[in-house]
Amino acid sequence: MSDADLNATIKACEDAEFTWVNIAFQMQPSTQQAQIDYINSKEDQLRACLEDAGIQTDPEANGYELAQQAVQTPASTGGCLEEAGITNF
């Protein structure tokens, strides 16, 4: 099998099987809570990054709220989500 054929077969399998399993996994309440907990654990990094970018943060904001703030002002944050290791927000 050529590389092109192999890649096409892998893509077809992913589309038929993995994509749907992954979506089901991501929609589980326990998975969503784990993601929220992870984002909240990055509160200090997010706050520092936003403030370094000149964005005022609410002292009572948790990590999830700071991540939302970073998404709302992406041009000025210089990649705060990436800097904090948050890739799925």
Secondary structure, 3 states (H helix, E strand, C coil): CCHHHHHHHHHHHHHHHHHHHHHHHHCCHHHHHHHHHHHHHCHHHHHHHHHHCCCCCCCCCCHHHHHHHHHHCHHHHCCHHHHCCCCCC
